[in-house]
Amino acid sequence: MTKLTKNTTVFTLNNGVKIPAIGLGTWQASEKGAAHNATKVAIENGYRHIDTAAGYQNEGEVGQGVKDSGVPRDEVFITTKLTNEDHKRVAQAFEESLKKLDVDYVDLYLVHWPVSTDPVSKKPFDDWDFVDTYKEVQKIYKSGKAKSIGVSNFTVKKLEKLLSDPEVDVIPAVNQIEAHPFLIQPELTEYLKKKGILIEAYSPLGSTNAPLVKNEVVSKIAEKNGVTPTSVLISWAIQRGTVVLPKSVTDSRIIANLDTFTLTTEDFEALNKINETFGTKRFANPPWNNFDD
Ligand SMILES: NC(=O)c1ccc[n+]([C@@H]2O[C@H](COP(=O)([O-])OP(=O)(O)OC[C@H]3O[C@@H](n4cnc5c(N)ncnc54)[C@H](OP(=O)(O)O)[C@@H]3O)[C@@H](O)[C@H]2O)c1
């Protein structure tokens, strides 16, 4: 039987800031009280990293959950994100996030998507460029109110455009992207490694209702090791050198998702190659975003 341990892995971002490898995801933790309870339970049981976003509409509950855990603010890594509708008002939106979280800084502030949308029509603005958005986020980093900054859902092409702008002088610390054995994105992964940008893996279980836990290869590895398929997927992500953000609003799952183990090289490689048999799967693919560009 494989020994599971509460994961305490910490990665170092390109600006020297430390980030715990497992962060609690909070997207769709939207029922009243759910994000508060999940955050509090997570921290009480050893998590030190919570991932929220203005768009999840639960920053208030997350902030309260951090407080009610009794763990000091400076021991918890809090990430929030700029929503698409706020690209033309970054400074105000950031202050609103701080207020809801009731904190005076965040550990990581991300551009949620490289798309600026009209709050009324919900359609992308064509007079706005995500590079301008990032420049505003850069100002927040320089003010000290975000200890690190980064992006999310950025492709190589979009990062190339961002990094080649002469006014961009803070390399994003992370790119938060969908990542699991069915979406390993080798080219983007290699590019990010070269640039010193850490991957944060979202939807590690395949998102809503965790469909990936049912895959036969994942299940077989789990069975062989006497662990759950969830542990296999979370352990794989960390072994791959990425931050991983499993979401749950269920106390027992939140607690279990912090338990990881080291996969054998054989099992690790089998997961790396899973898409050769089962194909590539992307779960987050909103119509207003273009992953080919
Ligand atoms: N930057 C972005 O654009 C972006 C996009 C998507 C996600 N994210 C971030 O990444 C986080 C994770 O992604 P996600 O929410 O899409 O999906 P996920 O973490 O892959 O999966 C969440 C689903 O798995 C279930 N689950 C969790 N632990 C389980 C366990 N031990 N056994 C069985 N089922 C389990 C959850 O159920 P219950 O909650 O009912 O327990 C929920 O239905 C998000 O919450 C968010 O913070 C970011």
The ligand as a Gaussian input file, in Angstrom:
#p B3LYP/6-31G(d) Opt

LIG

0 1
 N       -8.197000      30.442000     -14.804000
 C       -9.264000      29.874000     -15.300000
 O       -9.792000      30.253000     -16.356000
 C       -9.870000      28.710000     -14.563000
 C      -10.807000      27.883000     -15.205000
 C      -11.320000      26.789000     -14.499000
 C      -10.888000      26.557000     -13.205000
 N       -9.983000      27.400000     -12.577000
 C       -9.539000      27.189000     -11.169000
 O       -9.167000      25.827000     -10.992000
 C      -10.010000      25.230000     -10.015000
 C      -10.241000      23.754000     -10.315000
 O      -10.877000      23.532000     -11.546000
 P      -12.405000      23.092000     -11.678000
 O      -13.188000      23.700000     -10.581000
 O      -12.788000      23.387000     -13.089000
 O      -12.415000      21.523000     -11.563000
 P      -11.681000      20.304000     -10.828000
 O      -10.968000      20.750000      -9.622000
 O      -10.958000      19.547000     -11.875000
 O      -12.947000      19.419000     -10.427000
 C      -13.942000      19.859000      -9.563000
 C      -14.984000      18.769000      -9.448000
 O      -14.402000      17.604000      -8.850000
 C      -15.149000      17.212000      -7.721000
 N      -14.191000      16.641000      -6.746000
 C      -13.248000      17.317000      -6.056000
 N      -12.533000      16.478000      -5.284000
 C      -13.026000      15.241000      -5.490000
 C      -12.713000      13.959000      -4.953000
 N      -11.734000      13.810000      -4.059000
 N      -13.428000      12.895000      -5.394000
 C      -14.416000      13.048000      -6.308000
 N      -14.771000      14.245000      -6.844000
 C      -14.074000      15.329000      -6.430000
 C      -15.840000      18.461000      -7.228000
 O      -17.019000      18.150000      -6.505000
 P      -17.523000      18.915000      -5.158000
 O      -17.079000      20.333000      -5.207000
 O      -18.999000      18.766000      -5.249000
 O      -16.942000      18.149000      -4.010000
 C      -16.167000      19.153000      -8.544000
 O      -17.354000      18.635000      -9.137000
 C      -11.267000      26.103000     -10.053000
 O      -12.120000      25.906000      -8.959000
 C      -10.654000      27.467000     -10.160000
 O      -10.140000      27.903000      -8.910000
 C       -9.471000      28.449000     -13.264000

